[in-house]
Amino acid sequence: MASLDHSHPTKPMRRRRTDAEITAEVARLENLAKTLDARFRIPLTGFRVGLDGLIGLIPGVGDTLAALPSAYLITRGWQLGAKKRTLARMSVNTGLDWMLGSIPIVGDLFDIGFKGNLRNVRLLQSDLRKGQAARAAQGGIAAETHRD
């Protein structure tokens, strides 16, 4: 029987992705966030509501169930290389959405206005765009150095 080598504890790996892969994945996450926060237009109003708000109407468990896709967004953000600060802000948004959304009636109205998943995708887009710009700048410097 083969023994496992425990001398080198493993950390979860974040696979390096190309900028095109990151852009495509963020677009998928944005579609998920829109479905969760703004899928349906409430007739005769300018308000949009998504599955998050509708599931949140289920007494007791609705907001906890709605938090699961939000946690998925945070996990994907980590896997895509978002900074810890961005992940922390995303977690605060999700926590607020869950905590305040669980208050009967007031929480349901909060869910309609807060749109935590869309906020989180915007944070993620901004963070990853900065990372892409930094990598492009480093690539430009490396290319100039290589030409000399």
C-alpha positions as CSV (number, residue, x, y, z in Angstrom):
1,M,0.0,0.0,0.0
2,A,1.5,3.4,-1.0
3,S,1.8,6.0,1.7
4,L,1.0,9.6,1.1
5,D,3.7,12.2,1.6
6,H,2.4,14.6,4.2
7,S,5.6,16.6,4.5
8,H,4.4,19.1,1.9
9,P,0.9,20.2,2.8
10,T,-1.0,21.2,-0.3
11,K,-2.9,24.4,-0.7
12,P,-5.8,24.8,-3.1
13,M,-4.4,25.8,-6.5
14,R,-5.5,28.7,-8.6
15,R,-4.9,27.7,-12.2
16,R,-3.4,30.5,-14.4
17,R,-5.9,31.6,-17.0
18,T,-5.5,33.7,-20.1
19,D,-7.1,37.1,-20.2
20,A,-9.6,35.8,-22.7
21,E,-10.6,33.0,-20.3
22,I,-11.0,35.4,-17.4
23,T,-13.1,37.7,-19.6
24,A,-15.4,34.9,-20.7
25,E,-15.8,33.6,-17.1
26,V,-16.6,37.0,-15.8
27,A,-19.3,37.4,-18.5
28,R,-20.8,34.1,-17.3
29,L,-20.8,35.3,-13.7
30,E,-22.4,38.6,-14.8
31,N,-25.2,36.7,-16.5
32,L,-25.7,34.7,-13.3
33,A,-25.7,37.9,-11.2
34,K,-28.3,39.5,-13.6
35,T,-30.5,36.4,-13.2
36,L,-30.2,36.5,-9.4
37,D,-30.7,40.3,-9.1
38,A,-32.5,41.7,-12.1
39,R,-34.1,39.0,-14.3
40,F,-37.7,40.3,-14.1
41,R,-39.2,43.7,-14.5
42,I,-42.0,44.5,-12.0
43,P,-44.8,45.8,-14.2
44,L,-45.6,49.5,-14.1
45,T,-42.4,50.3,-12.2
46,G,-38.8,50.7,-13.1
47,F,-37.8,48.1,-10.6
48,R,-36.2,44.8,-11.5
49,V,-36.1,41.7,-9.3
50,G,-34.3,38.4,-9.7
51,L,-34.4,34.9,-8.4
52,D,-32.6,36.0,-5.3
53,G,-35.5,38.3,-4.3
54,L,-38.1,35.7,-5.2
55,I,-36.4,32.9,-3.4
56,G,-35.9,35.2,-0.4
57,L,-39.7,35.4,0.0
58,I,-39.7,31.8,1.3
59,P,-39.9,32.2,5.1
60,G,-37.1,30.8,7.1
61,V,-34.8,29.3,4.4
62,G,-35.2,31.6,1.4
63,D,-32.4,34.0,2.0
64,T,-30.0,31.1,3.0
65,L,-30.8,29.3,-0.2
66,A,-30.3,32.6,-2.2
67,A,-26.9,33.0,-0.5
68,L,-25.5,29.8,-2.1
69,P,-25.1,31.2,-5.6
70,S,-23.6,34.3,-4.0
71,A,-21.0,32.2,-2.3
72,Y,-20.3,30.6,-5.7
73,L,-19.5,34.0,-7.1
74,I,-17.0,34.7,-4.4
75,T,-15.4,31.3,-4.9
76,R,-15.1,31.8,-8.6
77,G,-13.6,35.3,-7.9
78,W,-10.9,33.6,-5.7
79,Q,-10.2,31.0,-8.4
80,L,-9.9,33.8,-11.0
81,G,-7.3,35.5,-8.9
82,A,-9.2,38.4,-7.2
83,K,-7.4,40.2,-4.4
84,K,-8.2,39.4,-0.8
85,R,-9.6,42.9,-0.3
86,T,-12.0,42.4,-3.2
87,L,-13.1,39.0,-1.9
88,A,-13.6,40.5,1.6
89,R,-15.8,43.3,0.1
90,M,-17.8,40.7,-1.9
91,S,-18.2,38.7,1.3
92,V,-19.5,41.8,3.2
93,N,-22.0,42.4,0.4
94,T,-23.2,38.8,0.6
95,G,-23.4,38.9,4.4
96,L,-25.4,42.1,4.3
97,D,-27.7,40.7,1.6
98,W,-28.3,37.6,3.7
99,M,-28.6,39.2,7.1
100,L,-30.8,42.2,6.1
101,G,-32.7,40.2,3.5
102,S,-33.8,37.8,6.2
103,I,-35.9,40.5,7.9
104,P,-39.5,39.9,6.9
105,I,-40.9,42.5,4.4
106,V,-38.2,45.1,5.0
107,G,-35.6,42.5,3.9
108,D,-37.5,41.7,0.8
109,L,-37.5,45.4,-0.2
110,F,-33.8,45.6,0.7
111,D,-33.1,42.7,-1.7
112,I,-34.9,44.5,-4.5
113,G,-32.7,47.6,-4.1
114,F,-29.4,46.3,-2.9
115,K,-28.6,43.8,-5.7
116,G,-25.5,42.4,-3.9
117,N,-24.6,39.9,-6.7
118,L,-24.4,42.6,-9.3
119,R,-22.3,44.7,-6.9
120,N,-20.0,41.7,-6.4
121,V,-19.6,41.1,-10.2
122,R,-18.7,44.8,-10.6
123,L,-16.1,44.6,-7.9
124,L,-14.7,41.4,-9.5
125,Q,-14.6,43.0,-13.0
126,S,-12.8,46.1,-11.7
127,D,-10.2,44.0,-9.8
128,L,-9.5,41.6,-12.6
129,R,-9.3,44.4,-15.2
130,K,-6.6,46.1,-13.0
131,G,-4.8,42.8,-12.9
132,Q,-5.0,42.4,-16.7
133,A,-3.7,46.0,-17.2
134,A,-0.8,45.3,-14.8
135,R,0.1,42.1,-16.7
136,A,-0.1,44.0,-20.0
137,A,2.2,46.7,-18.7
138,Q,4.7,44.1,-17.4
139,G,4.6,42.4,-20.7
140,G,5.3,45.7,-22.5
141,I,8.3,46.4,-20.2
142,A,9.6,42.8,-20.8
143,A,9.2,43.2,-24.5
144,E,11.1,46.5,-24.5
145,T,13.9,45.0,-22.4
146,H,14.1,42.0,-24.7
147,R,14.5,44.2,-27.8
148,D,17.6,45.9,-26.4
